[in-house]
Amino acid sequence: MPITVNLDVVMARRRVGVGELAERVGITPANLSILKNDKARAIRFSTLEALCRELGCQPGDLLSYDEEETNDEH
C-alpha cells in the first residue's frame, strides 16, 4: 500500500510507549499496535486528531505517501 504509517518513529522520538499513548488517546493498546505496525486499513479522523494532539505533531508526520509503490503495483 502506498500509504505508510510512521507512528512508531514519532513515538520513539517522543519516548512514549504503546500503553501510555493508547490510554491518552482513548483506544486499546492492541488497536494502537495495529496502527503502529502499519497493519491498519483505515483510521478515524478523531483518532488521528487525538494522536496529533498527544504527540504534538501534524498528520503528515504520522502518514506518508509513496507514489513509486503505487506504480510498482500496476
PQR file of N, CA, C, O and H, with PARSE charges and radii, in Angstrom:
ATOM      1  N   MET A   1       0.856  -1.182   0.000 -0.4000 1.5000
ATOM      2  CA  MET A   1       0.000   0.000   0.000 -0.0000 2.0000
ATOM      3  C   MET A   1       0.895   1.237   0.000  0.5500 1.7000
ATOM      4  O   MET A   1       1.894   1.265   0.719 -0.5500 1.4000
ATOM      5  N   PRO A   2       0.568   2.238  -0.773 -0.5600 1.5000
ATOM      6  CA  PRO A   2       1.433   3.414  -0.878  0.2800 2.0000
ATOM      7  C   PRO A   2       1.383   4.355   0.325  0.5500 1.7000
ATOM      8  O   PRO A   2       2.200   5.271   0.414 -0.5500 1.4000
ATOM      9  N   ILE A   3       0.445   4.151   1.252 -0.4000 1.5000
ATOM     10  CA  ILE A   3       0.386   4.957   2.468 -0.0000 2.0000
ATOM     11  C   ILE A   3       1.146   4.216   3.569  0.5500 1.7000
ATOM     12  O   ILE A   3       0.869   3.050   3.850 -0.5500 1.4000
ATOM     13  H   ILE A   3      -0.219   3.406   1.180  0.4000 1.0000
ATOM     14  N   THR A   4       2.093   4.897   4.179 -0.4000 1.5000
ATOM     15  CA  THR A   4       2.882   4.307   5.263 -0.0000 2.0000
ATOM     16  C   THR A   4       2.614   5.063   6.550  0.5500 1.7000
ATOM     17  O   THR A   4       2.563   6.293   6.563 -0.5500 1.4000
ATOM     18  H   THR A   4       2.318   5.844   3.951  0.4000 1.0000
ATOM     19  N   VAL A   5       2.444   4.320   7.628 -0.4000 1.5000
ATOM     20  CA  VAL A   5       2.227   4.917   8.949 -0.0000 2.0000
ATOM     21  C   VAL A   5       3.576   5.002   9.654  0.5500 1.7000
ATOM     22  O   VAL A   5       4.259   3.993   9.832 -0.5500 1.4000
ATOM     23  H   VAL A   5       2.486   3.321   7.618  0.4000 1.0000
ATOM     24  N   ASN A   6       3.949   6.207  10.050 -0.4000 1.5000
ATOM     25  CA  ASN A   6       5.228   6.450  10.713 -0.0000 2.0000
ATOM     26  C   ASN A   6       5.056   6.671  12.217  0.5500 1.7000
ATOM     27  O   ASN A   6       5.888   7.318  12.851 -0.5500 1.4000
ATOM     28  H   ASN A   6       3.394   7.026   9.906  0.4000 1.0000
ATOM     29  N   LEU A   7       3.996   6.141  12.773 -0.4000 1.5000
ATOM     30  CA  LEU A   7       3.692   6.336  14.189 -0.0000 2.0000
ATOM     31  C   LEU A   7       4.816   5.824  15.078  0.5500 1.7000
ATOM     32  O   LEU A   7       5.139   6.455  16.084 -0.5500 1.4000
ATOM     33  H   LEU A   7       3.319   5.615  12.257  0.4000 1.0000
ATOM     34  N   ASP A   8       5.415   4.696  14.725 -0.4000 1.5000
ATOM     35  CA  ASP A   8       6.485   4.143  15.556 -0.0000 2.0000
ATOM     36  C   ASP A   8       7.668   5.103  15.654  0.5500 1.7000
ATOM     37  O   ASP A   8       8.291   5.209  16.710 -0.5500 1.4000
ATOM     38  H   ASP A   8       5.152   4.184  13.908  0.4000 1.0000
ATOM     39  N   VAL A   9       7.981   5.798  14.570 -0.4000 1.5000
ATOM     40  CA  VAL A   9       9.085   6.757  14.563 -0.0000 2.0000
ATOM     41  C   VAL A   9       8.765   7.943  15.474  0.5500 1.7000
ATOM     42  O   VAL A   9       9.598   8.365  16.277 -0.5500 1.4000
ATOM     43  H   VAL A   9       7.474   5.712  13.712  0.4000 1.0000
ATOM     44  N   VAL A  10       7.552   8.472  15.339 -0.4000 1.5000
ATOM     45  CA  VAL A  10       7.152   9.629  16.148 -0.0000 2.0000
ATOM     46  C   VAL A  10       7.097   9.244  17.623  0.5500 1.7000
ATOM     47  O   VAL A  10       7.524  10.015  18.482 -0.5500 1.4000
ATOM     48  H   VAL A  10       6.876   8.130  14.688  0.4000 1.0000
ATOM     49  N   MET A  11       6.579   8.066  17.919 -0.4000 1.5000
ATOM     50  CA  MET A  11       6.523   7.612  19.306 -0.0000 2.0000
ATOM     51  C   MET A  11       7.926   7.470  19.894  0.5500 1.7000
ATOM     52  O   MET A  11       8.155   7.847  21.043 -0.5500 1.4000
ATOM     53  H   MET A  11       6.232   7.439  17.221  0.4000 1.0000
ATOM     54  N   ALA A  12       8.852   6.936  19.125 -0.4000 1.5000
ATOM     55  CA  ALA A  12      10.225   6.773  19.610 -0.0000 2.0000
ATOM     56  C   ALA A  12      10.864   8.133  19.892  0.5500 1.7000
ATOM     57  O   ALA A  12      11.546   8.307  20.903 -0.5500 1.4000
ATOM     58  H   ALA A  12       8.665   6.630  18.192  0.4000 1.0000
ATOM     59  N   ARG A  13      10.642   9.088  19.001 -0.4000 1.5000
ATOM     60  CA  ARG A  13      11.198  10.432  19.203 -0.0000 2.0000
ATOM     61  C   ARG A  13      10.627  11.087  20.454  0.5500 1.7000
ATOM     62  O   ARG A  13      11.324  11.835  21.142 -0.5500 1.4000
ATOM     63  H   ARG A  13      10.088   8.947  18.180  0.4000 1.0000
ATOM     64  N   ARG A  14       9.364  10.808  20.748 -0.4000 1.5000
ATOM     65  CA  ARG A  14       8.703  11.400  21.914 -0.0000 2.0000
ATOM     66  C   ARG A  14       8.896  10.559  23.166  0.5500 1.7000
ATOM     67  O   ARG A  14       8.506  10.957  24.263 -0.5500 1.4000
ATOM     68  H   ARG A  14       8.798  10.201  20.190  0.4000 1.0000
ATOM     69  N   ARG A  15       9.502   9.392  22.988 -0.4000 1.5000
ATOM     70  CA  ARG A  15       9.738   8.453  24.087 -0.0000 2.0000
ATOM     71  C   ARG A  15       8.448   8.104  24.823  0.5500 1.7000
ATOM     72  O   ARG A  15       8.365   8.207  26.047 -0.5500 1.4000
ATOM     73  H   ARG A  15       9.818   9.068  22.096  0.4000 1.0000
ATOM     74  N   VAL A  16       7.457   7.695  24.060 -0.4000 1.5000
ATOM     75  CA  VAL A  16       6.167   7.302  24.632 -0.0000 2.0000
ATOM     76  C   VAL A  16       5.871   5.868  24.197  0.5500 1.7000
ATOM     77  O   VAL A  16       6.097   5.491  23.048 -0.5500 1.4000
ATOM     78  H   VAL A  16       7.525   7.611  23.066  0.4000 1.0000
ATOM     79  N   GLY A  17       5.360   5.080  25.143 -0.4000 1.5000
ATOM     80  CA  GLY A  17       5.047   3.680  24.873 -0.0000 2.0000
ATOM     81  C   GLY A  17       3.628   3.484  24.385  0.5500 1.7000
ATOM     82  O   GLY A  17       2.798   4.388  24.468 -0.5500 1.4000
ATOM     83  H   GLY A  17       5.176   5.386  26.077  0.4000 1.0000
ATOM     84  N   VAL A  18       3.360   2.301  23.879 -0.4000 1.5000
ATOM     85  CA  VAL A  18       2.042   1.968  23.335 -0.0000 2.0000
ATOM     86  C   VAL A  18       0.960   2.088  24.399  0.5500 1.7000
ATOM     87  O   VAL A  18      -0.081   2.700  24.157 -0.5500 1.4000
ATOM     88  H   VAL A  18       4.035   1.566  23.811  0.4000 1.0000
ATOM     89  N   GLY A  19       1.193   1.514  25.570 -0.4000 1.5000
ATOM     90  CA  GLY A  19       0.175   1.542  26.628 -0.0000 2.0000
ATOM     91  C   GLY A  19      -0.174   2.945  27.064  0.5500 1.7000
ATOM     92  O   GLY A  19      -1.348   3.285  27.212 -0.5500 1.4000
ATOM     93  H   GLY A  19       2.039   1.018  25.767  0.4000 1.0000
ATOM     94  N   GLU A  20       0.845   3.762  27.271 -0.4000 1.5000
ATOM     95  CA  GLU A  20       0.619   5.149  27.699 -0.0000 2.0000
ATOM     96  C   GLU A  20      -0.128   5.949  26.638  0.5500 1.7000
ATOM     97  O   GLU A  20      -1.091   6.654  26.943 -0.5500 1.4000
ATOM     98  H   GLU A  20       1.799   3.486  27.151  0.4000 1.0000
ATOM     99  N   LEU A  21       0.321   5.834  25.393 -0.4000 1.5000
ATOM    100  CA  LEU A  21      -0.317   6.604  24.324 -0.0000 2.0000
ATOM    101  C   LEU A  21      -1.740   6.129  24.078  0.5500 1.7000
ATOM    102  O   LEU A  21      -2.635   6.946  23.859 -0.5500 1.4000
ATOM    103  H   LEU A  21       1.103   5.262  25.145  0.4000 1.0000
ATOM    104  N   ALA A  22      -1.958   4.825  24.110 -0.4000 1.5000
ATOM    105  CA  ALA A  22      -3.301   4.284  23.912 -0.0000 2.0000
ATOM    106  C   ALA A  22      -4.267   4.844  24.949  0.5500 1.7000
ATOM    107  O   ALA A  22      -5.390   5.224  24.620 -0.5500 1.4000
ATOM    108  H   ALA A  22      -1.231   4.162  24.287  0.4000 1.0000
ATOM    109  N   GLU A  23      -3.827   4.892  26.193 -0.4000 1.5000
ATOM    110  CA  GLU A  23      -4.675   5.428  27.265 -0.0000 2.0000
ATOM    111  C   GLU A  23      -4.967   6.903  27.039  0.5500 1.7000
ATOM    112  O   GLU A  23      -6.106   7.340  27.202 -0.5500 1.4000
ATOM    113  H   GLU A  23      -2.914   4.583  26.461  0.4000 1.0000
ATOM    114  N   ARG A  24      -3.954   7.671  26.666 -0.4000 1.5000
ATOM    115  CA  ARG A  24      -4.136   9.106  26.448 -0.0000 2.0000
ATOM    116  C   ARG A  24      -5.037   9.399  25.254  0.5500 1.7000
ATOM    117  O   ARG A  24      -5.763  10.394  25.247 -0.5500 1.4000
ATOM    118  H   ARG A  24      -3.029   7.315  26.533  0.4000 1.0000
ATOM    119  N   VAL A  25      -4.987   8.525  24.237 -0.4000 1.5000
ATOM    120  CA  VAL A  25      -5.779   8.724  23.016 -0.0000 2.0000
ATOM    121  C   VAL A  25      -7.190   8.147  23.165  0.5500 1.7000
ATOM    122  O   VAL A  25      -8.132   8.627  22.534 -0.5500 1.4000
ATOM    123  H   VAL A  25      -4.398   7.717  24.243  0.4000 1.0000
ATOM    124  N   GLY A  26      -7.327   7.119  23.999 -0.4000 1.5000
ATOM    125  CA  GLY A  26      -8.637   6.512  24.204 -0.0000 2.0000
ATOM    126  C   GLY A  26      -8.918   5.347  23.271  0.5500 1.7000
ATOM    127  O   GLY A  26     -10.066   5.126  22.887 -0.5500 1.4000
ATOM    128  H   GLY A  26      -6.562   6.729  24.511  0.4000 1.0000
ATOM    129  N   ILE A  27      -7.878   4.595  22.898 -0.4000 1.5000
ATOM    130  CA  ILE A  27      -8.053   3.376  22.113 -0.0000 2.0000
ATOM    131  C   ILE A  27      -7.309   2.252  22.816  0.5500 1.7000
ATOM    132  O   ILE A  27      -6.518   2.499  23.726 -0.5500 1.4000
ATOM    133  H   ILE A  27      -6.945   4.775  23.210  0.4000 1.0000
ATOM    134  N   THR A  28      -7.561   1.024  22.398 -0.4000 1.5000
ATOM    135  CA  THR A  28      -6.902  -0.102  23.047 -0.0000 2.0000
ATOM    136  C   THR A  28      -5.440  -0.191  22.597  0.5500 1.7000
ATOM    137  O   THR A  28      -5.108   0.208  21.481 -0.5500 1.4000
ATOM    138  H   THR A  28      -8.204   0.823  21.659  0.4000 1.0000
ATOM    139  N   PRO A  29      -4.580  -0.707  23.456 -0.5600 1.5000
ATOM    140  CA  PRO A  29      -3.193  -0.913  23.042  0.2800 2.0000
ATOM    141  C   PRO A  29      -3.085  -1.819  21.807  0.5500 1.7000
ATOM    142  O   PRO A  29      -2.203  -1.621  20.972 -0.5500 1.4000
ATOM    143  N   ALA A  30      -3.968  -2.800  21.692 -0.4000 1.5000
ATOM    144  CA  ALA A  30      -3.949  -3.691  20.521 -0.0000 2.0000
ATOM    145  C   ALA A  30      -4.225  -2.916  19.236  0.5500 1.7000
ATOM    146  O   ALA A  30      -3.546  -3.121  18.230 -0.5500 1.4000
ATOM    147  H   ALA A  30      -4.685  -2.960  22.370  0.4000 1.0000
ATOM    148  N   ASN A  31      -5.221  -2.024  19.264 -0.4000 1.5000
ATOM    149  CA  ASN A  31      -5.530  -1.236  18.073 -0.0000 2.0000
ATOM    150  C   ASN A  31      -4.410  -0.249  17.752  0.5500 1.7000
ATOM    151  O   ASN A  31      -4.112  -0.008  16.582 -0.5500 1.4000
ATOM    152  H   ASN A  31      -5.773  -1.857  20.081  0.4000 1.0000
ATOM    153  N   LEU A  32      -3.797   0.316  18.773 -0.4000 1.5000
ATOM    154  CA  LEU A  32      -2.682   1.219  18.533 -0.0000 2.0000
ATOM    155  C   LEU A  32      -1.499   0.451  17.937  0.5500 1.7000
ATOM    156  O   LEU A  32      -0.803   0.976  17.067 -0.5500 1.4000
ATOM    157  H   LEU A  32      -4.039   0.120  19.723  0.4000 1.0000
ATOM    158  N   SER A  33      -1.266  -0.768  18.386 -0.4000 1.5000
ATOM    159  CA  SER A  33      -0.192  -1.594  17.831 -0.0000 2.0000
ATOM    160  C   SER A  33      -0.442  -1.918  16.367  0.5500 1.7000
ATOM    161  O   SER A  33       0.490  -1.910  15.562 -0.5500 1.4000
ATOM    162  H   SER A  33      -1.832  -1.195  19.092  0.4000 1.0000
ATOM    163  N   ILE A  34      -1.681  -2.203  16.015 -0.4000 1.5000
ATOM    164  CA  ILE A  34      -2.029  -2.466  14.614 -0.0000 2.0000
ATOM    165  C   ILE A  34      -1.698  -1.250  13.765  0.5500 1.7000
ATOM    166  O   ILE A  34      -1.134  -1.377  12.678 -0.5500 1.4000
ATOM    167  H   ILE A  34      -2.438  -2.210  16.669  0.4000 1.0000
ATOM    168  N   LEU A  35      -2.048  -0.081  14.261 -0.4000 1.5000
ATOM    169  CA  LEU A  35      -1.748   1.161  13.537 -0.0000 2.0000
ATOM    170  C   LEU A  35      -0.236   1.401  13.482  0.5500 1.7000
ATOM    171  O   LEU A  35       0.304   1.737  12.428 -0.5500 1.4000
ATOM    172  H   LEU A  35      -2.506   0.022  15.144  0.4000 1.0000
ATOM    173  N   LYS A  36       0.432   1.231  14.605 -0.4000 1.5000
ATOM    174  CA  LYS A  36       1.861   1.479  14.702 -0.0000 2.0000
ATOM    175  C   LYS A  36       2.662   0.558  13.791  0.5500 1.7000
ATOM    176  O   LYS A  36       3.680   0.968  13.233 -0.5500 1.4000
ATOM    177  H   LYS A  36      -0.007   0.959  15.461  0.4000 1.0000
ATOM    178  N   ASN A  37       2.215  -0.667  13.638 -0.4000 1.5000
ATOM    179  CA  ASN A  37       2.934  -1.647  12.830 -0.0000 2.0000
ATOM    180  C   ASN A  37       2.492  -1.637  11.367  0.5500 1.7000
ATOM    181  O   ASN A  37       2.790  -2.569  10.621 -0.5500 1.4000
ATOM    182  H   ASN A  37       1.388  -1.000  14.091  0.4000 1.0000
ATOM    183  N   ASP A  38       1.787  -0.593  10.962 -0.4000 1.5000
ATOM    184  CA  ASP A  38       1.395  -0.377   9.569 -0.0000 2.0000
ATOM    185  C   ASP A  38       0.500  -1.498   9.039  0.5500 1.7000
ATOM    186  O   ASP A  38       0.588  -1.868   7.869 -0.5500 1.4000
ATOM    187  H   ASP A  38       1.544   0.165  11.568  0.4000 1.0000
ATOM    188  N   LYS A  39      -0.369  -2.038   9.913 -0.4000 1.5000
ATOM    189  CA  LYS A  39      -1.287  -3.115   9.522 -0.0000 2.0000
ATOM    190  C   LYS A  39      -2.725  -2.619   9.395  0.5500 1.7000
ATOM    191  O   LYS A  39      -3.599  -3.377   8.972 -0.5500 1.4000
ATOM    192  H   LYS A  39      -0.440  -1.737  10.863  0.4000 1.0000
ATOM    193  N   ALA A  40      -2.986  -1.372   9.750 -0.4000 1.5000
ATOM    194  CA  ALA A  40      -4.353  -0.833   9.720 -0.0000 2.0000
ATOM    195  C   ALA A  40      -4.784  -0.566   8.287  0.5500 1.7000
ATOM    196  O   ALA A  40      -3.972  -0.185   7.443 -0.5500 1.4000
ATOM    197  H   ALA A  40      -2.277  -0.756  10.093  0.4000 1.0000
ATOM    198  N   ARG A  41      -6.060  -0.768   8.023 -0.4000 1.5000
ATOM    199  CA  ARG A  41      -6.632  -0.486   6.712 -0.0000 2.0000
ATOM    200  C   ARG A  41      -7.322   0.878   6.695  0.5500 1.7000
ATOM    201  O   ARG A  41      -7.617   1.413   5.626 -0.5500 1.4000
ATOM    202  H   ARG A  41      -6.719  -1.078   8.708  0.4000 1.0000
ATOM    203  N   ALA A  42      -7.580   1.442   7.880 -0.4000 1.5000
ATOM    204  CA  ALA A  42      -8.271   2.733   7.979 -0.0000 2.0000
ATOM    205  C   ALA A  42      -7.970   3.341   9.340  0.5500 1.7000
ATOM    206  O   ALA A  42      -7.555   2.649  10.270 -0.5500 1.4000
ATOM    207  H   ALA A  42      -7.340   1.008   8.748  0.4000 1.0000
ATOM    208  N   ILE A  43      -8.189   4.652   9.439 -0.4000 1.5000
ATOM    209  CA  ILE A  43      -8.062   5.351  10.713 -0.0000 2.0000
ATOM    210  C   ILE A  43      -9.138   6.429  10.759  0.5500 1.7000
ATOM    211  O   ILE A  43      -9.365   7.135   9.776 -0.5500 1.4000
ATOM    212  H   ILE A  43      -8.526   5.214   8.683  0.4000 1.0000
ATOM    213  N   ARG A  44      -9.786   6.548  11.889 -0.4000 1.5000
ATOM    214  CA  ARG A  44     -10.791   7.602  12.069 -0.0000 2.0000
ATOM    215  C   ARG A  44     -10.086   8.937  12.245  0.5500 1.7000
ATOM    216  O   ARG A  44      -9.018   9.016  12.854 -0.5500 1.4000
ATOM    217  H   ARG A  44      -9.602   5.975  12.687  0.4000 1.0000
ATOM    218  N   PHE A  45     -10.696   9.981  11.705 -0.4000 1.5000
ATOM    219  CA  PHE A  45     -10.133  11.319  11.878 -0.0000 2.0000
ATOM    220  C   PHE A  45     -10.045  11.680  13.354  0.5500 1.7000
ATOM    221  O   PHE A  45      -9.103  12.358  13.762 -0.5500 1.4000
ATOM    222  H   PHE A  45     -11.563   9.917  11.211  0.4000 1.0000
ATOM    223  N   SER A  46     -11.004  11.243  14.160 -0.4000 1.5000
ATOM    224  CA  SER A  46     -10.956  11.561  15.590 -0.0000 2.0000
ATOM    225  C   SER A  46      -9.734  10.905  16.248  0.5500 1.7000
ATOM    226  O   SER A  46      -9.128  11.490  17.146 -0.5500 1.4000
ATOM    227  H   SER A  46     -11.770  10.692  13.828  0.4000 1.0000
ATOM    228  N   THR A  47      -9.374   9.707  15.810 -0.4000 1.5000
ATOM    229  CA  THR A  47      -8.182   9.040  16.335 -0.0000 2.0000
ATOM    230  C   THR A  47      -6.929   9.753  15.854  0.5500 1.7000
ATOM    231  O   THR A  47      -6.000   9.965  16.633 -0.5500 1.4000
ATOM    232  H   THR A  47      -9.866   9.231  15.081  0.4000 1.0000
ATOM    233  N   LEU A  48      -6.894  10.126  14.579 -0.4000 1.5000
ATOM    234  CA  LEU A  48      -5.757  10.856  14.031 -0.0000 2.0000
ATOM    235  C   LEU A  48      -5.584  12.188  14.751  0.5500 1.7000
ATOM    236  O   LEU A  48      -4.464  12.589  15.069 -0.5500 1.4000
ATOM    237  H   LEU A  48      -7.649   9.954  13.946  0.4000 1.0000
ATOM    238  N   GLU A  49      -6.689  12.866  15.004 -0.4000 1.5000
ATOM    239  CA  GLU A  49      -6.641  14.135  15.735 -0.0000 2.0000
ATOM    240  C   GLU A  49      -6.082  13.936  17.138  0.5500 1.7000
ATOM    241  O   GLU A  49      -5.239  14.713  17.587 -0.5500 1.4000
ATOM    242  H   GLU A  49      -7.599  12.540  14.745  0.4000 1.0000
ATOM    243  N   ALA A  50      -6.545  12.902  17.832 -0.4000 1.5000
ATOM    244  CA  ALA A  50      -6.079  12.637  19.197 -0.0000 2.0000
ATOM    245  C   ALA A  50      -4.591  12.277  19.208  0.5500 1.7000
ATOM    246  O   ALA A  50      -3.858  12.714  20.096 -0.5500 1.4000
ATOM    247  H   ALA A  50      -7.230  12.271  17.468  0.4000 1.0000
ATOM    248  N   LEU A  51      -4.145  11.494  18.243 -0.4000 1.5000
ATOM    249  CA  LEU A  51      -2.723  11.156  18.155 -0.0000 2.0000
ATOM    250  C   LEU A  51      -1.883  12.413  17.939  0.5500 1.7000
ATOM    251  O   LEU A  51      -0.855  12.599  18.591 -0.5500 1.4000
ATOM    252  H   LEU A  51      -4.741  11.140  17.522  0.4000 1.0000
ATOM    253  N   CYS A  52      -2.322  13.270  17.028 -0.4000 1.5000
ATOM    254  CA  CYS A  52      -1.583  14.511  16.762 -0.0000 2.0000
ATOM    255  C   CYS A  52      -1.544  15.406  17.997  0.5500 1.7000
ATOM    256  O   CYS A  52      -0.517  16.014  18.297 -0.5500 1.4000
ATOM    257  H   CYS A  52      -3.157  13.120  16.499  0.4000 1.0000
ATOM    258  N   ARG A  53      -2.659  15.483  18.704 -0.4000 1.5000
ATOM    259  CA  ARG A  53      -2.724  16.304  19.915 -0.0000 2.0000
ATOM    260  C   ARG A  53      -1.761  15.774  20.969  0.5500 1.7000
ATOM    261  O   ARG A  53      -0.996  16.540  21.555 -0.5500 1.4000
ATOM    262  H   ARG A  53      -3.493  14.988  18.460  0.4000 1.0000
ATOM    263  N   GLU A  54      -1.796  14.480  21.210 -0.4000 1.5000
ATOM    264  CA  GLU A  54      -0.980  13.889  22.271 -0.0000 2.0000
ATOM    265  C   GLU A  54       0.503  13.826  21.922  0.5500 1.7000
ATOM    266  O   GLU A  54       1.352  13.874  22.812 -0.5500 1.4000
ATOM    267  H   GLU A  54      -2.418  13.858  20.734  0.4000 1.0000
ATOM    268  N   LEU A  55       0.821  13.717  20.623 -0.4000 1.5000
ATOM    269  CA  LEU A  55       2.219  13.630  20.212 -0.0000 2.0000
ATOM    270  C   LEU A  55       2.786  14.974  19.776  0.5500 1.7000
ATOM    271  O   LEU A  55       3.979  15.085  19.495 -0.5500 1.4000
ATOM    272  H   LEU A  55       0.131  13.678  19.900  0.4000 1.0000
ATOM    273  N   GLY A  56       1.929  16.001  19.719 -0.4000 1.5000
ATOM    274  CA  GLY A  56       2.387  17.322  19.312 -0.0000 2.0000
ATOM    275  C   GLY A  56       2.920  17.328  17.891  0.5500 1.7000
ATOM    276  O   GLY A  56       3.993  17.870  17.627 -0.5500 1.4000
ATOM    277  H   GLY A  56       0.960  15.911  19.947  0.4000 1.0000
ATOM    278  N   CYS A  57       2.168  16.722  16.972 -0.4000 1.5000
ATOM    279  CA  CYS A  57       2.630  16.620  15.598 -0.0000 2.0000
ATOM    280  C   CYS A  57       1.493  16.913  14.623  0.5500 1.7000
ATOM    281  O   CYS A  57       0.369  17.201  15.034 -0.5500 1.4000
ATOM    282  H   CYS A  57       1.297  16.282  17.187  0.4000 1.0000
ATOM    283  N   GLN A  58       1.790  16.839  13.352 -0.4000 1.5000
ATOM    284  CA  GLN A  58       0.823  17.034  12.282 -0.0000 2.0000
ATOM    285  C   GLN A  58       0.516  15.674  11.638  0.5500 1.7000
ATOM    286  O   GLN A  58       1.328  14.754  11.736 -0.5500 1.4000
ATOM    287  H   GLN A  58       2.703  16.606  13.018  0.4000 1.0000
ATOM    288  N   PRO A  59      -0.654  15.535  10.976 -0.5600 1.5000
ATOM    289  CA  PRO A  59      -0.974  14.268  10.312  0.2800 2.0000
ATOM    290  C   PRO A  59       0.126  13.807   9.352  0.5500 1.7000
ATOM    291  O   PRO A  59       0.386  12.609   9.239 -0.5500 1.4000
ATOM    292  N   GLY A  60       0.764  14.743   8.669 -0.4000 1.5000
ATOM    293  CA  GLY A  60       1.838  14.399   7.747 -0.0000 2.0000
ATOM    294  C   GLY A  60       3.067  13.823   8.432  0.5500 1.7000
ATOM    295  O   GLY A  60       3.897  13.184   7.785 -0.5500 1.4000
ATOM    296  H   GLY A  60       0.553  15.716   8.761  0.4000 1.0000
ATOM    297  N   ASP A  61       3.191  14.043   9.736 -0.4000 1.5000
ATOM    298  CA  ASP A  61       4.287  13.423  10.485 -0.0000 2.0000
ATOM    299  C   ASP A  61       4.016  11.937  10.708  0.5500 1.7000
ATOM    300  O   ASP A  61       4.943  11.140  10.846 -0.5500 1.4000
ATOM    301  H   ASP A  61       2.517  14.562  10.262  0.4000 1.0000
ATOM    302  N   LEU A  62       2.734  11.578  10.743 -0.4000 1.5000
ATOM    303  CA  LEU A  62       2.332  10.202  11.025 -0.0000 2.0000
ATOM    304  C   LEU A  62       2.105   9.368   9.774  0.5500 1.7000
ATOM    305  O   LEU A  62       2.254   8.146   9.801 -0.5500 1.4000
ATOM    306  H   LEU A  62       1.980  12.226  10.631  0.4000 1.0000
ATOM    307  N   LEU A  63       1.744  10.028   8.673 -0.4000 1.5000
ATOM    308  CA  LEU A  63       1.410   9.321   7.438 -0.0000 2.0000
ATOM    309  C   LEU A  63       2.259   9.838   6.287  0.5500 1.7000
ATOM    310  O   LEU A  63       2.525  11.036   6.193 -0.5500 1.4000
ATOM    311  H   LEU A  63       1.623  11.020   8.650  0.4000 1.0000
ATOM    312  N   SER A  64       2.682   8.938   5.418 -0.4000 1.5000
ATOM    313  CA  SER A  64       3.407   9.361   4.220 -0.0000 2.0000
ATOM    314  C   SER A  64       2.873   8.588   3.023  0.5500 1.7000
ATOM    315  O   SER A  64       2.314   7.500   3.164 -0.5500 1.4000
ATOM    316  H   SER A  64       2.466   7.964   5.494  0.4000 1.0000
ATOM    317  N   TYR A  65       3.056   9.166   1.854 -0.4000 1.5000
ATOM    318  CA  TYR A  65       2.585   8.586   0.604 -0.0000 2.0000
ATOM    319  C   TYR A  65       3.775   8.321  -0.296  0.5500 1.7000
ATOM    320  O   TYR A  65       4.576   9.221  -0.549 -0.5500 1.4000
ATOM    321  H   TYR A  65       3.511  10.049   1.740  0.4000 1.0000
ATOM    322  N   ASP A  66       3.898   7.101  -0.780 -0.4000 1.5000
ATOM    323  CA  ASP A  66       4.992   6.726  -1.658 -0.0000 2.0000
ATOM    324  C   ASP A  66       4.425   6.409  -3.040  0.5500 1.7000
ATOM    325  O   ASP A  66       3.902   5.319  -3.272 -0.5500 1.4000
ATOM    326  H   ASP A  66       3.247   6.370  -0.575  0.4000 1.0000
ATOM    327  N   GLU A  67       4.534   7.370  -3.951 -0.4000 1.5000
ATOM    328  CA  GLU A  67       3.975   7.214  -5.292 -0.0000 2.0000
ATOM    329  C   GLU A  67       4.628   6.067  -6.048  0.5500 1.7000
ATOM    330  O   GLU A  67       3.960   5.396  -6.836 -0.5500 1.4000
ATOM    331  H   GLU A  67       4.959   8.256  -3.762  0.4000 1.0000
ATOM    332  N   GLU A  68       5.898   5.828  -5.832 -0.4000 1.5000
ATOM    333  CA  GLU A  68       6.587   4.744  -6.523 -0.0000 2.0000
ATOM    334  C   GLU A  68       5.991   3.391  -6.182  0.5500 1.7000
ATOM    335  O   GLU A  68       5.929   2.505  -7.035 -0.5500 1.4000
ATOM    336  H   GLU A  68       6.440   6.372  -5.193  0.4000 1.0000
ATOM    337  N   GLU A  69       5.554   3.225  -4.947 -0.4000 1.5000
ATOM    338  CA  GLU A  69       4.946   1.966  -4.554 -0.0000 2.0000
ATOM    339  C   GLU A  69       3.657   1.732  -5.317  0.5500 1.7000
ATOM    340  O   GLU A  69       3.341   0.592  -5.657 -0.5500 1.4000
ATOM    341  H   GLU A  69       5.604   3.944  -4.254  0.4000 1.0000
ATOM    342  N   THR A  70       2.903   2.795  -5.596 -0.4000 1.5000
ATOM    343  CA  THR A  70       1.671   2.696  -6.378 -0.0000 2.0000
ATOM    344  C   THR A  70       1.997   2.253  -7.791  0.5500 1.7000
ATOM    345  O   THR A  70       1.313   1.391  -8.344 -0.5500 1.4000
ATOM    346  H   THR A  70       3.160   3.721  -5.320  0.4000 1.0000
ATOM    347  N   ASN A  71       3.035   2.830  -8.384 -0.4000 1.5000
ATOM    348  CA  ASN A  71       3.420   2.489  -9.752 -0.0000 2.0000
ATOM    349  C   ASN A  71       3.901   1.049  -9.874  0.5500 1.7000
ATOM    350  O   ASN A  71       3.714   0.419 -10.915 -0.5500 1.4000
ATOM    351  H   ASN A  71       3.591   3.530  -7.936  0.4000 1.0000
ATOM    352  N   ASP A  72       4.517   0.525  -8.821 -0.4000 1.5000
ATOM    353  CA  ASP A  72       5.007  -0.853  -8.846 -0.0000 2.0000
ATOM    354  C   ASP A  72       3.864  -1.869  -8.879  0.5500 1.7000
ATOM    355  O   ASP A  72       4.048  -2.990  -9.353 -0.5500 1.4000
ATOM    356  H   ASP A  72       4.669   1.036  -7.976  0.4000 1.0000
ATOM    357  N   GLU A  73       2.692  -1.487  -8.383 -0.4000 1.5000
ATOM    358  CA  GLU A  73       1.554  -2.399  -8.322 -0.0000 2.0000
ATOM    359  C   GLU A  73       0.868  -2.554  -9.664  0.5500 1.7000
ATOM    360  O   GLU A  73       0.104  -3.502  -9.844 -0.5500 1.4000
ATOM    361  H   GLU A  73       2.542  -0.577  -7.998  0.4000 1.0000
ATOM    362  N   HIS A  74       1.110  -1.658 -10.618 -0.4000 1.5000
ATOM    363  CA  HIS A  74       0.416  -1.705 -11.919 -0.0000 2.0000
ATOM    364  C   HIS A  74       1.172  -2.493 -12.933  0.5500 1.7000
ATOM    365  O   HIS A  74       0.723  -2.626 -14.072 -0.5500 1.4000
ATOM    366  H   HIS A  74       1.731  -0.887 -10.472  0.4000 1.0000
TER
END
